[in-house]
Amino acid sequence: EEFLSSFTKKHPQHTAALGQLAALWIDQGRTDQAADLLARSAKSSHDISVWAKLSALWLQQLDSAPLQRAERALAAARSAVAGARGTDRVRAELLVARVQIEVGQLEECKT
């Protein structure tokens, strides 16, 4: 953990290291810190699957502060759409729809 933490400070856009450290922190219950790492990784890689992991992380935490967690999950999913093109755009929009269904926003999902 110490190595990954110092490595990601020196190489803040190394997506594999960010993902590994985030996974460790998720296992340790450090959700907010892990979410920050996943967001950094998704922003630098433009990888929809990382945005999906971040949305899933927030959805798993709906028991505590459900409205805030639902909004964070939706924000992560919507971030995947920004800048996505072609089939990635379709995958990102499907992610948004899945998250909307998960948080009970069925009307918004229709649009």
C-alpha positions as a LaTeX table, in Angstrom:
\begin{tabular}{lrrr}
\hline
Residue & $x$ (\AA) & $y$ (\AA) & $z$ (\AA) \\
\hline
Glu1 & 0.00 & 0.00 & 0.00 \\
Glu2 & 2.78 & 2.44 & 0.89 \\
Phe3 & 4.55 & 1.76 & $-2.40$ \\
Leu4 & 1.37 & 2.27 & $-4.44$ \\
Ser5 & 0.51 & 5.42 & $-2.54$ \\
Ser6 & 3.91 & 7.02 & $-3.17$ \\
Phe7 & 3.96 & 5.72 & $-6.75$ \\
Thr8 & 0.59 & 7.33 & $-7.55$ \\
Lys9 & 1.81 & 10.62 & $-6.09$ \\
Lys10 & 4.77 & 10.55 & $-8.47$ \\
His11 & 2.71 & 9.18 & $-11.38$ \\
Pro12 & $-0.80$ & 10.58 & $-10.85$ \\
Gln13 & $-2.10$ & 9.37 & $-14.22$ \\
His14 & $-0.91$ & 5.77 & $-13.99$ \\
Thr15 & $-4.34$ & 4.17 & $-14.21$ \\
Ala16 & $-3.30$ & 0.64 & $-13.25$ \\
Ala17 & $-1.65$ & 1.81 & $-10.04$ \\
Leu18 & $-4.61$ & 4.04 & $-9.21$ \\
Gly19 & $-6.96$ & 1.09 & $-9.72$ \\
Gln20 & $-4.89$ & $-1.24$ & $-7.55$ \\
Leu21 & $-4.66$ & 1.28 & $-4.73$ \\
Ala22 & $-8.39$ & 1.97 & $-5.00$ \\
Ala23 & $-9.10$ & $-1.76$ & $-4.70$ \\
Leu24 & $-6.97$ & $-1.95$ & $-1.55$ \\
Trp25 & $-8.73$ & 1.03 & $-0.04$ \\
Ile26 & $-12.16$ & $-0.40$ & $-0.89$ \\
Asp27 & $-11.20$ & $-3.58$ & 0.97 \\
Gln28 & $-10.16$ & $-1.41$ & 3.94 \\
Gly29 & $-13.47$ & 0.48 & 3.89 \\
Arg30 & $-11.89$ & 3.74 & 2.73 \\
Thr31 & $-14.66$ & 4.39 & 0.23 \\
Asp32 & $-14.25$ & 8.12 & $-0.23$ \\
Gln33 & $-10.51$ & 7.89 & $-0.83$ \\
Ala34 & $-10.97$ & 4.95 & $-3.21$ \\
Ala35 & $-13.65$ & 6.87 & $-5.09$ \\
Asp36 & $-11.27$ & 9.80 & $-5.55$ \\
Leu37 & $-8.67$ & 7.46 & $-7.03$ \\
Leu38 & $-11.18$ & 5.83 & $-9.36$ \\
Ala39 & $-12.36$ & 9.24 & $-10.54$ \\
Arg40 & $-8.77$ & 10.30 & $-11.26$ \\
Ser41 & $-8.17$ & 7.07 & $-13.14$ \\
Ala42 & $-11.38$ & 7.41 & $-15.17$ \\
Lys43 & $-10.64$ & 11.03 & $-16.06$ \\
Ser44 & $-7.16$ & 10.27 & $-17.28$ \\
Ser45 & $-8.01$ & 7.04 & $-19.11$ \\
His46 & $-11.49$ & 7.94 & $-20.41$ \\
Asp47 & $-12.35$ & 4.31 & $-19.65$ \\
Ile48 & $-16.07$ & 3.75 & $-19.23$ \\
Ser49 & $-15.50$ & 0.59 & $-17.20$ \\
Val50 & $-13.73$ & 2.66 & $-14.53$ \\
Trp51 & $-16.68$ & 5.06 & $-14.38$ \\
Ala52 & $-18.89$ & 1.97 & $-14.03$ \\
Lys53 & $-16.75$ & 0.73 & $-11.10$ \\
Leu54 & $-17.08$ & 4.12 & $-9.45$ \\
Ser55 & $-20.86$ & 4.14 & $-9.93$ \\
Ala56 & $-21.06$ & 0.60 & $-8.54$ \\
Leu57 & $-18.99$ & 1.61 & $-5.53$ \\
Trp58 & $-21.45$ & 4.38 & $-4.67$ \\
Leu59 & $-24.45$ & 2.13 & $-5.33$ \\
Gln60 & $-23.06$ & $-0.44$ & $-2.88$ \\
Gln61 & $-22.98$ & 2.28 & $-0.22$ \\
Leu62 & $-26.63$ & 3.34 & $-0.54$ \\
Asp63 & $-27.43$ & 2.27 & 3.04 \\
Ser64 & $-25.53$ & 5.26 & 4.39 \\
Ala65 & $-26.66$ & 8.66 & 3.06 \\
Pro66 & $-28.71$ & 7.16 & 0.20 \\
Leu67 & $-29.55$ & 10.43 & $-1.57$ \\
Gln68 & $-25.95$ & 11.64 & $-1.57$ \\
Arg69 & $-24.61$ & 8.23 & $-2.68$ \\
Ala70 & $-27.23$ & 7.95 & $-5.44$ \\
Glu71 & $-26.28$ & 11.39 & $-6.74$ \\
Arg72 & $-22.60$ & 10.44 & $-6.71$ \\
Ala73 & $-23.34$ & 7.23 & $-8.61$ \\
Leu74 & $-25.32$ & 9.20 & $-11.21$ \\
Ala75 & $-22.63$ & 11.86 & $-11.47$ \\
Ala76 & $-20.00$ & 9.20 & $-12.15$ \\
Ala77 & $-22.19$ & 7.57 & $-14.79$ \\
Arg78 & $-22.90$ & 10.91 & $-16.45$ \\
Ser79 & $-19.19$ & 11.72 & $-16.47$ \\
Ala80 & $-18.66$ & 8.63 & $-18.60$ \\
Val81 & $-20.88$ & 10.18 & $-21.28$ \\
Ala82 & $-18.88$ & 13.40 & $-21.47$ \\
Gly83 & $-16.53$ & 13.18 & $-24.41$ \\
Ala84 & $-17.47$ & 9.61 & $-25.31$ \\
Arg85 & $-17.97$ & 8.87 & $-29.00$ \\
Gly86 & $-19.38$ & 6.04 & $-31.09$ \\
Thr87 & $-19.92$ & 2.74 & $-29.30$ \\
Asp88 & $-18.32$ & 4.15 & $-26.15$ \\
Arg89 & $-21.05$ & 6.78 & $-26.10$ \\
Val90 & $-23.71$ & 4.08 & $-26.30$ \\
Arg91 & $-22.03$ & 2.11 & $-23.49$ \\
Ala92 & $-21.85$ & 5.25 & $-21.37$ \\
Glu93 & $-25.51$ & 6.09 & $-21.94$ \\
Leu94 & $-26.45$ & 2.53 & $-21.00$ \\
Leu95 & $-24.45$ & 2.96 & $-17.80$ \\
Val96 & $-26.44$ & 6.09 & $-16.97$ \\
Ala97 & $-29.71$ & 4.25 & $-17.66$ \\
Arg98 & $-28.69$ & 1.30 & $-15.44$ \\
Val99 & $-27.77$ & 3.63 & $-12.58$ \\
Gln100 & $-31.03$ & 5.56 & $-12.98$ \\
Ile101 & $-32.96$ & 2.30 & $-12.75$ \\
Glu102 & $-30.94$ & 1.22 & $-9.71$ \\
Val103 & $-31.70$ & 4.46 & $-7.83$ \\
Gly104 & $-35.35$ & 4.47 & $-8.86$ \\
Gln105 & $-35.31$ & 7.26 & $-11.44$ \\
Leu106 & $-37.40$ & 5.38 & $-13.96$ \\
Glu107 & $-38.94$ & 8.46 & $-15.57$ \\
Glu108 & $-35.53$ & 10.02 & $-16.23$ \\
Cys109 & $-34.37$ & 6.72 & $-17.70$ \\
Lys110 & $-36.95$ & 6.98 & $-20.50$ \\
Thr111 & $-35.31$ & 10.05 & $-22.00$ \\
\hline
\end{tabular}
